[in-house]
Amino acid sequence: MKNTENKNEIMLEDAARIIRLDGSNSSFEMKNGFLTLTLNKDGEEKRFDRVFLHRAFPHELLWEYISVTGEENREIGLIYNVKDFDCDAEKILRTEIERKYYSPVISEINSVKERYGFSYWKVKTEDGRQLNYTMQDTYRNIIHTGEDSAMLVDVDGNRYTIKSISDLDRNSYRKIELYL
């Protein structure tokens, strides 16, 4: 029992050490294709050769409350807002977050066919591309992300976004209506 208490104490202690990251105490840059962090804390400079960004609120606050973790998935700090950094660092952070959370925006649903528990989708994106993907357990993999928006997840874990379900044309809406 005492071992469990010790582990909990360490976890709570670690949570209390989470640092607010901003332009005054940290800098981000890309090196060899990886995001790196230099942290200045209490006069000491610590370098992290590879860090990862995770949105705390991925659908509501896109550029706020970004968790920064190291290679062992241990949280280093929290970015309250990417605007707290200079223009270059903000651009790097935005690019890295957009890459991680990339999700084509569906503007039109051309067809949905069901076979043996799978649904096969043909869609058009906002940028004019035609995409085909497959979903399994379609009802579970269409996730409402707001009052009028949805995220669709295919069998490979790729995400697709519908910004406004009500803005879909009539034919597209009829194809997805069954699953909503």
Secondary structure as the mmCIF struct_conf table of DSSP 4:
data_model
#
loop_
_struct_conf.conf_type_id
_struct_conf.id
_struct_conf.beg_label_comp_id
_struct_conf.beg_label_asym_id
_struct_conf.beg_label_seq_id
_struct_conf.end_label_comp_id
_struct_conf.end_label_asym_id
_struct_conf.end_label_seq_id
HELX_RH_AL_P HELX_RH_AL_P1 LYS A 2 ALA A 16
TURN_TY1_P TURN_TY1_P1 ARG A 17 ARG A 17
HELX_LH_PP_P HELX_LH_PP_P1 ILE A 18 ILE A 18
STRN STRN1 ILE A 19 LEU A 21
TURN_TY1_P TURN_TY1_P2 GLY A 23 ASN A 25
STRN STRN2 SER A 26 LYS A 31
TURN_TY1_P TURN_TY1_P3 ASN A 32 GLY A 33
STRN STRN3 PHE A 34 LYS A 41
TURN_TY1_P TURN_TY1_P4 ASP A 42 GLY A 43
STRN STRN4 GLU A 44 PHE A 48
BEND BEND1 ASP A 49 ASP A 49
STRN STRN5 PHE A 52 ARG A 55
BEND BEND2 ALA A 56 PHE A 57
TURN_TY1_P TURN_TY1_P5 PRO A 58 GLU A 60
TURN_TY1_P TURN_TY1_P6 LEU A 62 TRP A 63
STRN STRN6 GLU A 64 THR A 69
TURN_TY1_P TURN_TY1_P7 GLU A 71 GLU A 72
BEND BEND3 ASN A 73 ASN A 73
STRN STRN7 GLU A 75 ASN A 81
HELX_RH_3T_P HELX_RH_3T_P1 VAL A 82 ASP A 84
BEND BEND4 PHE A 85 PHE A 85
HELX_RH_AL_P HELX_RH_AL_P2 CYS A 87 LYS A 100
TURN_TY1_P TURN_TY1_P8 TYR A 101 TYR A 101
HELX_LH_PP_P HELX_LH_PP_P2 PRO A 104 PRO A 104
STRN STRN8 VAL A 105 VAL A 105
STRN STRN9 ILE A 106 ARG A 115
TURN_TY1_P TURN_TY1_P9 TYR A 116 GLY A 117
STRN STRN10 PHE A 118 THR A 125
TURN_TY1_P TURN_TY1_P10 GLU A 126 ASP A 127
BEND BEND5 GLY A 128 GLY A 128
STRN STRN11 GLN A 130 GLN A 136
BEND BEND6 ASP A 137 ASP A 137
TURN_TY1_P TURN_TY1_P11 THR A 138 ASN A 141
STRN STRN12 ILE A 142 HIS A 144
BEND BEND7 GLY A 146 ASP A 148
STRN STRN13 ALA A 150 VAL A 153
TURN_TY1_P TURN_TY1_P12 VAL A 155 ASP A 156
STRN STRN14 ARG A 159 ILE A 162
BEND BEND8 LYS A 163 LYS A 163
HELX_RH_3T_P HELX_RH_3T_P2 ILE A 165 ASP A 167
BEND BEND9 LEU A 168 LEU A 168
HELX_RH_AL_P HELX_RH_AL_P3 ARG A 170 GLU A 177
TURN_TY1_P TURN_TY1_P13 LEU A 178 TYR A 179
#
